[in-house]
Amino acid sequence: MKKLAILTNNINQTVLEITNYLKDKTYIVWLSENNNLLKTANDFGVEFKIYQEEYLKDFDLIASADFECQTDYKILKVHKSLLPLFEGSNPINEAIQAGVNVVGVSVYSINPYEIIAQYPIFIEKPYNYHKIAFELQIIEQILYPLVIEKVLNNEKFNTKTLMQQNSCGGNCGGCGGCH
């Protein structure tokens, strides 16, 4: 069975969704040695081990969840924009300032840089930052585990996989997460 390392310094809903979705797979959460984080992991029932960067070579796939890591390893990351647009640290504000009608979520690898999956949502004016952020967070929590699973299985991700999860008929394309 392949081993997944989730690099995180925060047990958030995205980390929980990944670990819940891949519960039949091997998963490891890589945390900084922060007692609050370890307690949080225990509170949520997340299995974890603390690994230093030199041990990352022992994993078949490394996924990042809100973790800044400078490394030579191929790491999957998720970003709340349709890359290559709005690559900065606050892509939602950048999109609002640019006046776009479509935002979304991208899953990509670093080293080499490659966009693996993207999912758009249509936004209406006047903009509501919190609504946009909420919808993007839901899409991230649905999209990222599915893409990780496909990469672990050496399969290509197809957006139809996401659309088959649920159908809400919302403005996001029907993933089922926002309604």
C-alpha positions as CSV (number, residue, x, y, z in Angstrom):
1,M,0.0,0.0,0.0
2,K,1.3,3.4,-0.9
3,K,2.1,5.9,1.9
4,L,0.9,9.5,1.9
5,A,2.5,12.3,3.9
6,I,0.4,15.3,4.5
7,L,2.5,18.3,5.3
8,T,0.6,20.6,7.7
9,N,1.1,22.9,10.6
10,N,-2.6,23.1,11.2
11,I,-5.3,20.4,11.6
12,N,-8.0,22.1,9.5
13,Q,-11.0,20.8,7.7
14,T,-9.1,20.1,4.5
15,V,-6.7,17.8,6.4
16,L,-9.6,16.0,8.1
17,E,-11.3,15.6,4.7
18,I,-8.2,14.1,3.2
19,T,-7.7,11.7,6.1
20,N,-11.3,10.7,6.2
21,Y,-11.6,10.1,2.5
22,L,-8.4,8.1,2.4
23,K,-9.0,6.1,5.6
24,D,-8.5,2.8,3.7
25,K,-5.1,4.1,2.6
26,T,-2.0,4.7,4.6
27,Y,-1.7,8.3,5.6
28,I,0.7,10.2,7.7
29,V,0.4,13.7,8.9
30,W,3.6,15.6,9.2
31,L,3.5,18.2,12.0
32,S,5.8,20.7,13.5
33,E,6.8,19.8,17.1
34,N,4.1,22.1,18.5
35,N,2.2,20.5,21.4
36,N,-1.0,22.4,20.5
37,L,-1.0,20.8,17.1
38,L,-0.3,17.3,18.5
39,K,-3.2,17.8,21.0
40,T,-5.4,19.0,18.1
41,A,-4.5,15.9,16.1
42,N,-5.4,13.7,19.0
43,D,-8.7,15.5,19.6
44,F,-9.7,14.9,15.9
45,G,-8.5,11.3,16.0
46,V,-5.9,11.9,13.2
47,E,-3.1,9.5,13.0
48,F,0.2,11.2,12.8
49,K,3.9,10.9,13.1
50,I,6.4,13.7,13.2
51,Y,8.9,13.5,10.4
52,Q,11.8,15.6,9.5
53,E,12.3,16.6,5.8
54,E,15.0,13.9,5.3
55,Y,12.4,11.2,5.9
56,L,10.1,12.5,3.1
57,K,11.8,10.1,0.7
58,D,10.0,7.2,2.4
59,F,6.6,8.3,1.1
60,D,5.0,7.6,-2.3
61,L,3.2,10.9,-2.3
62,I,3.5,14.2,-0.4
63,A,0.6,16.6,-0.2
64,S,0.7,20.0,1.4
65,A,-2.1,21.6,3.3
66,D,-1.2,25.2,4.3
67,F,2.4,24.3,4.8
68,E,5.3,26.4,3.5
69,C,8.0,23.9,2.6
70,Q,11.1,24.5,0.5
71,T,12.2,21.1,-0.7
72,D,13.4,19.2,-3.7
73,Y,10.5,16.7,-3.4
74,K,7.5,16.6,-5.7
75,I,4.7,17.9,-3.5
76,L,1.0,18.4,-4.4
77,K,-0.5,21.7,-3.3
78,V,-3.9,23.3,-3.5
79,H,-4.5,26.9,-4.3
80,K,-7.7,28.9,-4.2
81,S,-7.5,30.3,-7.8
82,L,-7.5,29.1,-11.3
83,L,-3.7,29.1,-11.8
84,P,-1.7,30.6,-13.3
85,L,-3.9,33.6,-12.4
86,F,-3.6,35.1,-8.9
87,E,-0.6,33.1,-7.6
88,G,-0.2,35.4,-4.5
89,S,-1.0,34.7,-0.9
90,N,-4.5,36.3,-1.1
91,P,-6.0,35.1,-4.4
92,I,-9.6,35.9,-3.5
93,N,-8.8,39.6,-3.0
94,E,-6.8,39.6,-6.1
95,A,-9.7,38.1,-8.1
96,I,-12.2,40.6,-6.6
97,Q,-9.8,43.5,-7.4
98,A,-9.4,42.3,-11.0
99,G,-13.2,42.1,-11.4
100,V,-13.3,38.5,-12.7
101,N,-16.5,36.5,-13.0
102,V,-14.9,33.0,-12.5
103,V,-12.7,31.8,-9.7
104,G,-11.8,28.3,-8.6
105,V,-9.5,25.9,-7.0
106,S,-6.3,24.4,-8.5
107,V,-4.3,21.3,-7.4
108,Y,-0.8,21.3,-8.7
109,S,2.6,19.8,-8.2
110,I,5.8,21.6,-7.5
111,N,9.2,20.3,-8.8
112,P,8.2,20.0,-11.6
113,Y,5.4,22.6,-11.7
114,E,2.3,21.0,-13.2
115,I,-1.4,21.9,-12.9
116,I,-3.2,18.6,-12.2
117,A,-6.8,19.6,-11.7
118,Q,-8.9,22.8,-11.6
119,Y,-12.5,23.4,-10.8
120,P,-14.2,26.8,-11.4
121,I,-17.0,28.6,-9.7
122,F,-18.9,31.5,-11.1
123,I,-19.3,34.6,-8.9
124,E,-21.7,37.4,-9.1
125,K,-21.3,41.1,-8.5
126,P,-21.5,42.7,-6.0
127,Y,-18.8,40.5,-4.6
128,N,-19.2,38.8,-1.2
129,Y,-15.7,37.8,0.0
130,H,-16.9,35.5,2.7
131,K,-19.3,33.6,0.4
132,I,-16.5,33.2,-2.2
133,A,-14.1,32.0,0.4
134,F,-16.6,29.5,1.8
135,E,-17.4,28.1,-1.6
136,L,-13.7,27.8,-2.5
137,Q,-13.1,26.0,0.8
138,I,-15.8,23.5,0.1
139,I,-14.5,22.8,-3.4
140,E,-11.0,22.4,-2.0
141,Q,-12.2,19.9,0.6
142,I,-13.9,17.8,-2.1
143,L,-11.4,18.2,-4.9
144,Y,-8.1,17.7,-3.1
145,P,-8.8,14.2,-1.6
146,L,-10.1,13.0,-5.0
147,V,-7.0,14.2,-6.8
148,I,-4.7,12.8,-4.2
149,E,-6.4,9.4,-4.5
150,K,-6.0,9.5,-8.3
151,V,-2.3,10.4,-8.1
152,L,-1.7,7.6,-5.5
153,N,-3.3,5.2,-7.9
154,N,-1.3,6.5,-10.9
155,E,-4.5,7.6,-12.6
156,K,-5.4,10.8,-14.4
157,F,-7.9,13.1,-12.6
158,N,-11.1,13.8,-14.6
159,T,-13.5,16.5,-13.5
160,K,-16.4,14.1,-14.1
161,T,-15.2,12.3,-11.0
162,L,-15.9,15.4,-8.9
163,M,-19.3,16.0,-10.6
164,Q,-20.4,12.4,-9.9
165,Q,-20.0,12.8,-6.1
166,N,-23.2,14.8,-5.7
167,S,-25.3,17.1,-7.8
168,C,-26.5,20.3,-6.4
169,G,-27.3,22.3,-9.5
170,G,-25.5,25.3,-8.0
171,N,-23.4,27.9,-9.8
172,C,-20.3,25.9,-9.1
173,G,-21.0,23.2,-11.6
174,G,-22.7,20.7,-9.3
175,C,-20.2,19.2,-6.8
176,G,-22.7,19.2,-4.0
177,G,-20.5,21.1,-1.5
178,C,-22.0,24.6,-1.5
179,H,-25.7,23.9,-1.0
